[in-house]
Amino acid sequence: MRYFATVSGSASEANVEEKVLASNPIMESIGNAKTTRNDNSSRFGKYIEIGFDKRYRIIGANMRTYLLEKSRVVFQAEEERNYHIFYQLCASANLPEFKVLRLGDANNFHYTNQGGSPVIEGVDDAKEMAHTRQACTLLGISESYQMGIFRILAGILHLGNVVFMSRDSDSCTIPPKHEPLSIFCDLMGVDFEEMCHWLCHRKLATATETYIKPISKLQATNARDALAKHIYAKLFNWIVDHVNQALHSAVKQHSFIGVLDIYGFETFEINSFEQFCINYANEKLQQQFNMHVFKLEQEEYMKEQIPWTLIDFYDNQPCINLIESKLGILDLLDEECKMPKGTDDTWAQKLYNTHLNKCALFEKPRLSNKAFIIQHFADKVEYQCEGFLEKNKDTVFEEQIKVLKSS
């Protein structure tokens, strides 16, 4: 981006170049995290278009985002971190304007301490926070809006510390005057009693009536995490929209350069729903690439009768079919999510019954009845079935959203 801005000698009075570059620290703080492979790994995909006028000067930009890794908000693997912004906030907790957020050390929050590795060598989170705030200001996100963003982010951290106590196997309760919840409700501007009630109950509607049912400690914890992920994803999209507004140009765009930056192919010790989605996206991209670079290009050569030895390329359509066709992996997953008694295990059995020995790219691990192996274009990957149904449903209870809407 810097290079394009320099060679195009952008229309400097609008300072477009600075704005386009300022989008980076914001997107990195809310979309990047430390993983075992990389201290600053982008955990979302993005496509950026940089627009030019007739004289090929930059006039603006626009960004689309894909597949934000929401699960990271509530869980991090050993040696990994949540999104940078949470650690930036905790490192700046002593600033007078942040006192209201009631934050402290990142180790004190369930959503930031699970990886057991809160510090990145050579990175000063408090300094990074200053950069993030400067970038927001440059893009026209006012002080009061910034404070609103930080309140929501701090609220998510406090929500993660809310604990549930089992009454019996089917119901739970939150301790009276529970501090993390009361701070969450203060920051979010919602009613404590209402939030408390809907974190431990859900409303069920049948054809004839609605009734309110208590939920178990595990269900309540899952619902709390789903709510946290939902709030983060909404905030992320709001920020992307605001960045796009700031980069939008009134001048008519003559041409553009598009840059796609998404996750590479992923395979870890344990691969779950997220890796499955990422690798599926990469299969689709690989197919686009094959289609344009090999297939269409070579057909063009044939048409023009250019002497040419055809390059043999690997066609990954069979793998894409395994994932997305009728009775493919996603189809069976969606179907299992609709079953009242559907579980990860029953889904695994259906996968084996449908694809084992019938599709060469699908295998069952020797020692597990709860995993499956796909031969992708890049590598073989073993996926653990546990959590697939829950993540695919991604259920957020409507009553909790209603409470938030009253904020």
C-alpha positions as CSV (number, residue, x, y, z in Angstrom):
1,M,0.0,0.0,0.0
2,R,2.9,2.3,0.9
3,Y,4.4,1.6,-2.5
4,F,1.3,2.4,-4.5
5,A,0.7,5.5,-2.4
6,T,4.3,6.7,-3.2
7,V,4.4,6.0,-6.9
8,S,0.9,7.3,-7.5
9,G,1.7,10.6,-5.8
10,S,-1.7,10.5,-4.2
11,A,-3.8,13.6,-4.1
12,S,-2.1,14.7,-0.9
13,E,-4.6,17.4,0.2
14,A,-7.0,14.7,1.3
15,N,-4.2,12.8,3.0
16,V,-5.8,9.6,1.6
17,E,-2.5,7.6,1.8
18,E,-2.2,8.2,5.6
19,K,-5.8,7.2,6.1
20,V,-5.4,4.0,4.0
21,L,-2.3,3.1,6.0
22,A,-4.0,4.0,9.4
23,S,-6.6,1.3,8.8
24,N,-3.8,-1.3,9.4
25,P,-3.1,-0.8,13.2
26,I,-6.8,-0.8,13.9
27,M,-7.5,-4.0,12.0
28,E,-4.4,-5.6,13.5
29,S,-5.4,-4.8,17.1
30,I,-9.0,-6.2,16.7
31,G,-8.2,-9.0,14.2
32,N,-4.7,-10.3,14.9
33,A,-3.4,-12.5,17.7
34,K,-0.4,-14.4,18.9
35,T,-0.5,-18.1,17.8
36,T,2.1,-20.8,18.3
37,R,3.4,-20.1,14.8
38,N,3.3,-16.3,14.6
39,D,3.2,-13.4,17.1
40,N,1.0,-11.3,14.9
41,S,-1.2,-13.8,13.0
42,S,-4.2,-12.3,11.2
43,R,-7.3,-14.3,12.4
44,F,-9.6,-13.1,9.7
45,G,-9.5,-12.9,5.9
46,K,-9.7,-9.6,4.1
47,Y,-10.0,-8.3,0.5
48,I,-8.9,-4.7,0.0
49,E,-9.5,-2.7,-3.1
50,I,-7.4,0.4,-3.5
51,G,-9.1,2.9,-5.9
52,F,-7.4,5.2,-8.4
53,D,-8.5,8.2,-10.4
54,K,-7.8,8.8,-14.1
55,R,-4.3,10.0,-13.3
56,Y,-3.7,6.8,-11.3
57,R,-3.5,8.6,-7.9
58,I,-5.0,6.9,-4.9
59,I,-8.4,8.2,-4.1
60,G,-9.7,5.7,-1.5
61,A,-10.0,2.1,-0.4
62,N,-12.6,-0.4,0.6
63,M,-12.3,-3.6,2.7
64,R,-14.3,-6.8,2.9
65,T,-13.6,-9.3,5.7
66,Y,-14.2,-13.0,6.0
67,L,-14.3,-15.8,8.6
68,L,-13.3,-13.9,11.7
69,E,-12.1,-16.5,14.2
70,K,-14.8,-15.8,16.9
71,S,-13.9,-18.8,19.0
72,R,-10.6,-17.1,20.0
73,V,-12.6,-14.5,22.0
74,V,-13.5,-17.1,24.6
75,F,-10.8,-19.7,24.2
76,Q,-7.0,-19.8,23.4
77,A,-4.8,-22.8,23.1
78,E,-1.6,-23.2,25.2
79,E,1.0,-20.5,24.3
80,E,-1.5,-18.4,22.4
81,R,-3.3,-15.1,23.1
82,N,-6.7,-13.6,22.5
83,Y,-6.9,-10.5,20.1
84,H,-4.2,-7.9,20.8
85,I,-6.8,-5.2,21.7
86,F,-7.7,-7.0,25.0
87,Y,-4.0,-7.0,26.1
88,Q,-3.6,-3.4,25.0
89,L,-6.6,-2.4,27.1
90,C,-5.3,-4.3,30.2
91,A,-1.8,-2.8,29.8
92,S,-3.4,0.7,29.8
93,A,-5.8,0.1,32.7
94,N,-4.1,2.8,34.8
95,L,-4.9,5.6,32.5
96,P,-7.3,8.0,34.2
97,E,-9.8,7.9,31.3
98,F,-9.8,4.0,31.6
99,K,-10.5,3.8,35.3
100,V,-14.2,3.4,34.5
101,L,-13.5,0.1,32.7
102,R,-12.3,-1.5,36.0
103,L,-9.7,-3.6,34.3
104,G,-6.4,-4.9,35.6
105,D,-3.8,-7.5,34.6
106,A,-4.7,-9.7,31.7
107,N,-4.0,-12.7,33.9
108,N,-7.1,-11.8,36.0
109,F,-9.5,-12.5,33.1
110,H,-10.6,-15.9,31.9
111,Y,-10.8,-14.7,28.3
112,T,-7.2,-13.6,28.3
113,N,-5.3,-16.0,30.5
114,Q,-6.1,-19.4,29.0
115,G,-3.0,-19.6,26.8
116,G,-0.8,-18.8,29.8
117,S,1.3,-16.5,27.6
118,P,0.1,-12.9,28.0
119,V,3.2,-11.1,26.8
120,I,4.8,-11.0,23.4
121,E,8.6,-10.5,23.4
122,G,9.6,-7.0,22.2
123,V,6.0,-5.7,22.1
124,D,4.8,-3.0,24.5
125,D,1.0,-3.4,24.6
126,A,0.5,0.0,26.2
127,K,2.4,1.7,23.4
128,E,0.4,-0.3,20.8
129,M,-2.8,1.0,22.5
130,A,-1.6,4.6,21.8
131,H,-1.0,3.7,18.1
132,T,-4.5,2.1,17.9
133,R,-6.1,5.2,19.4
134,Q,-4.2,7.6,17.1
135,A,-5.2,5.5,14.1
136,C,-8.9,5.7,15.2
137,T,-8.7,9.5,15.5
138,L,-7.1,9.8,12.1
139,L,-10.0,7.8,10.6
140,G,-12.5,10.1,12.2
141,I,-13.7,7.8,15.0
142,S,-14.3,10.4,17.7
143,E,-13.1,10.1,21.4
144,S,-16.6,9.3,22.6
145,Y,-17.1,6.5,20.0
146,Q,-13.6,5.2,20.9
147,M,-14.6,5.1,24.6
148,G,-17.8,3.2,23.6
149,I,-15.7,0.6,21.8
150,F,-13.4,0.2,24.8
151,R,-16.4,-0.1,27.2
152,I,-17.8,-2.9,25.0
153,L,-14.4,-4.7,24.9
154,A,-13.9,-4.4,28.7
155,G,-17.5,-5.6,29.1
156,I,-16.6,-8.8,27.2
157,L,-13.7,-9.4,29.6
158,H,-15.9,-9.0,32.7
159,L,-18.6,-11.2,31.1
160,G,-16.0,-14.0,30.8
161,N,-15.5,-13.9,34.6
162,V,-19.1,-14.5,35.4
163,V,-19.5,-17.8,37.2
164,F,-22.5,-20.1,37.4
165,M,-23.3,-22.4,40.4
166,S,-25.2,-25.6,39.8
167,R,-28.5,-25.9,41.7
168,D,-29.0,-29.4,40.3
169,S,-28.2,-31.1,37.0
170,D,-30.7,-29.0,35.0
171,S,-30.5,-25.5,36.6
172,C,-27.9,-23.0,37.8
173,T,-27.6,-19.6,39.4
174,I,-25.3,-16.6,39.6
175,P,-24.1,-15.5,43.0
176,P,-26.0,-12.5,44.4
177,K,-24.5,-9.0,43.6
178,H,-21.9,-10.9,41.5
179,E,-19.2,-8.3,40.7
180,P,-18.1,-9.3,37.2
181,L,-21.7,-9.3,36.0
182,S,-22.6,-6.0,37.7
183,I,-19.5,-4.4,36.0
184,F,-20.6,-5.9,32.7
185,C,-24.1,-4.5,33.1
186,D,-22.8,-1.1,34.1
187,L,-20.5,-0.9,31.1
188,M,-23.2,-2.1,28.7
189,G,-25.9,0.0,30.3
190,V,-28.3,-2.9,30.9
191,D,-30.3,-4.1,33.9
192,F,-28.5,-6.5,36.3
193,E,-31.6,-8.5,37.3
194,E,-32.7,-9.1,33.8
195,M,-29.3,-10.1,32.5
196,C,-28.8,-12.4,35.5
197,H,-32.2,-14.1,34.8
198,W,-31.6,-14.6,31.1
199,L,-28.1,-16.0,31.6
200,C,-29.6,-18.9,33.6
201,H,-32.9,-19.4,31.7
202,R,-34.1,-19.5,28.2
203,K,-37.5,-19.0,26.5
204,L,-38.9,-21.9,24.5
205,A,-41.8,-21.4,22.1
206,T,-44.0,-24.3,21.0
207,A,-46.9,-24.0,18.5
208,T,-49.4,-23.1,21.3
209,E,-47.4,-21.5,24.2
210,T,-44.1,-20.1,25.4
211,Y,-42.5,-21.2,28.6
212,I,-39.4,-20.3,30.5
213,K,-37.0,-23.1,31.3
214,P,-33.9,-23.1,33.6
215,I,-30.6,-24.3,31.9
216,S,-27.7,-26.3,33.3
217,K,-24.4,-24.8,34.3
218,L,-22.7,-26.1,31.1
219,Q,-25.5,-24.7,28.9
220,A,-25.3,-21.4,30.7
221,T,-21.5,-21.2,30.2
222,N,-21.8,-22.1,26.5
223,A,-24.5,-19.4,26.1
224,R,-22.4,-16.8,27.9
225,D,-19.5,-17.6,25.5
226,A,-21.8,-17.4,22.5
227,L,-23.0,-14.0,23.7
228,A,-19.4,-12.8,24.1
229,K,-18.5,-14.0,20.6
230,H,-21.6,-12.4,19.2
231,I,-20.9,-9.0,20.7
232,Y,-17.3,-9.1,19.5
233,A,-18.3,-10.0,15.9
234,K,-20.8,-7.2,15.8
235,L,-18.3,-4.7,17.1
236,F,-15.7,-6.0,14.6
237,N,-18.1,-5.4,11.7
238,W,-19.1,-2.0,13.0
239,I,-15.4,-0.9,13.1
240,V,-14.8,-2.3,9.5
241,D,-17.8,-0.3,8.4
242,H,-16.4,2.9,10.0
243,V,-13.0,2.3,8.5
244,N,-14.7,1.9,5.1
245,Q,-16.6,5.1,5.5
246,A,-13.4,7.0,6.3
247,L,-11.7,5.5,3.2
248,H,-14.6,6.1,0.9
249,S,-14.0,8.6,-1.9
250,A,-16.4,11.1,-3.5
251,V,-14.3,11.1,-6.6
252,K,-15.3,8.6,-9.3
253,Q,-13.1,5.5,-9.3
254,H,-11.3,4.9,-12.6
255,S,-9.5,1.7,-11.7
256,F,-8.5,-0.4,-8.7
257,I,-6.0,-2.9,-7.5
258,G,-7.4,-5.7,-5.3
259,V,-5.4,-7.6,-2.7
260,L,-6.7,-10.7,-1.1
261,D,-5.1,-11.7,2.2
262,I,-6.6,-14.7,3.9
263,Y,-5.5,-17.5,6.2
264,G,-3.1,-20.0,4.6
265,F,-3.9,-23.7,4.8
266,E,-3.9,-24.8,8.5
267,T,-3.0,-28.0,10.3
268,F,-2.3,-28.2,14.0
269,E,-2.1,-30.8,16.8
270,I,-5.9,-30.5,17.2
271,N,-7.9,-29.3,14.2
272,S,-11.5,-28.3,14.8
273,F,-14.4,-26.5,13.0
274,E,-12.3,-23.3,12.4
275,Q,-9.5,-25.1,10.6
276,F,-12.1,-27.0,8.6
277,C,-13.7,-23.8,7.4
278,I,-10.3,-22.2,6.7
279,N,-9.1,-25.2,4.7
280,Y,-12.4,-25.4,2.8
281,A,-11.9,-21.7,1.8
282,N,-8.4,-22.5,0.6
283,E,-9.7,-25.4,-1.5
284,K,-12.1,-23.0,-3.2
285,L,-9.3,-20.5,-3.8
286,Q,-7.0,-23.2,-5.1
287,Q,-9.8,-24.1,-7.6
288,Q,-10.2,-20.5,-8.7
289,F,-6.4,-20.3,-9.2
290,N,-6.3,-23.6,-11.2
291,M,-9.3,-22.4,-13.3
292,H,-7.7,-19.1,-14.3
293,V,-4.0,-19.9,-14.4
294,F,-4.2,-23.3,-16.0
295,K,-7.5,-24.2,-17.6
296,L,-8.6,-20.9,-19.2
297,E,-5.0,-19.8,-20.1
298,Q,-4.3,-23.1,-21.8
299,E,-7.5,-23.1,-23.7
300,E,-6.6,-19.6,-25.0
301,Y,-3.2,-21.1,-26.2
302,M,-5.0,-23.9,-28.0
303,K,-7.4,-21.4,-29.6
304,E,-4.6,-19.3,-30.9
305,Q,-2.7,-22.4,-32.0
306,I,0.4,-21.6,-29.9
307,P,2.7,-24.6,-29.8
308,W,2.5,-25.7,-26.1
309,T,2.9,-28.7,-23.9
310,L,-0.1,-29.0,-21.7
311,I,0.7,-28.7,-18.0
312,D,-1.0,-31.3,-15.9
313,F,-2.6,-29.8,-12.8
314,Y,-4.3,-31.4,-9.8
315,D,-8.0,-30.8,-10.0
316,N,-9.4,-30.5,-6.4
317,Q,-13.1,-30.7,-7.4
318,P,-13.5,-34.1,-5.7
319,C,-12.4,-32.7,-2.4
320,I,-14.8,-29.7,-2.7
321,N,-17.6,-32.2,-3.6
322,L,-16.8,-34.2,-0.4
323,I,-17.3,-31.0,1.7
324,E,-20.1,-29.2,0.0
325,S,-22.2,-31.5,-2.2
326,K,-25.5,-33.2,-1.2
327,L,-24.8,-35.5,1.7
328,G,-21.3,-34.0,1.9
329,I,-19.7,-33.1,5.2
330,L,-21.4,-29.7,5.6
331,D,-24.8,-31.1,4.5
332,L,-24.7,-33.9,7.1
333,L,-23.5,-31.4,9.7
334,D,-26.4,-29.0,9.1
335,E,-28.8,-32.0,9.2
336,E,-27.4,-33.2,12.5
337,C,-27.8,-29.7,14.0
338,K,-31.5,-29.9,13.4
339,M,-31.9,-33.3,15.1
340,P,-33.3,-32.9,18.7
341,K,-30.8,-35.5,20.0
342,G,-28.0,-34.9,17.5
343,T,-24.4,-35.1,18.9
344,D,-20.9,-34.8,17.5
345,D,-20.6,-38.6,17.9
346,T,-23.8,-39.4,15.9
347,W,-22.6,-37.0,13.2
348,A,-19.3,-38.8,13.1
349,Q,-21.1,-42.2,12.6
350,K,-23.1,-40.7,9.7
351,L,-19.9,-39.5,8.1
352,Y,-18.4,-42.9,8.3
353,N,-21.5,-44.6,6.9
354,T,-21.8,-42.2,4.0
355,H,-18.1,-41.7,2.9
356,L,-15.9,-44.4,4.3
357,N,-14.5,-46.6,1.5
358,K,-16.7,-44.7,-0.9
359,C,-14.6,-41.6,-1.2
360,A,-10.8,-42.0,-1.6
361,L,-10.2,-38.6,0.0
362,F,-12.0,-39.5,3.3
363,E,-10.6,-41.7,6.0
364,K,-11.2,-42.7,9.6
365,P,-8.3,-42.6,12.0
366,R,-7.4,-46.1,13.3
367,L,-7.8,-45.3,17.0
368,S,-10.7,-42.9,17.1
369,N,-14.4,-42.9,16.5
370,K,-14.6,-39.2,17.0
371,A,-12.4,-37.8,14.2
372,F,-12.1,-37.9,10.4
373,I,-9.3,-37.3,7.9
374,I,-9.5,-35.4,4.6
375,Q,-6.9,-35.5,1.9
376,H,-6.7,-31.8,1.0
377,F,-4.7,-30.5,-2.0
378,A,-2.0,-29.3,0.5
379,D,-1.9,-32.1,3.0
380,K,-3.9,-34.7,5.0
381,V,-5.7,-33.2,8.0
382,E,-7.3,-35.0,10.9
383,Y,-10.3,-33.2,12.3
384,Q,-11.7,-33.8,15.8
385,C,-15.5,-33.9,15.7
386,E,-15.9,-32.6,19.2
387,G,-17.5,-29.1,19.2
388,F,-18.5,-29.1,15.5
389,L,-22.3,-29.1,16.2
390,E,-22.1,-26.4,18.8
391,K,-19.9,-24.1,16.6
392,N,-22.0,-24.7,13.5
393,K,-25.2,-23.7,15.4
394,D,-23.5,-20.8,17.1
395,T,-26.7,-20.3,19.1
396,V,-27.1,-16.9,20.9
397,F,-30.2,-16.8,23.1
398,E,-32.7,-14.2,21.8
399,E,-33.7,-13.0,25.2
400,Q,-30.1,-12.0,26.0
401,I,-29.9,-10.0,22.8
402,K,-33.2,-8.3,23.8
403,V,-31.6,-7.2,27.1
404,L,-28.6,-5.8,25.2
405,K,-30.9,-3.9,22.8
406,S,-32.4,-2.0,25.8
407,S,-28.9,-0.5,26.4
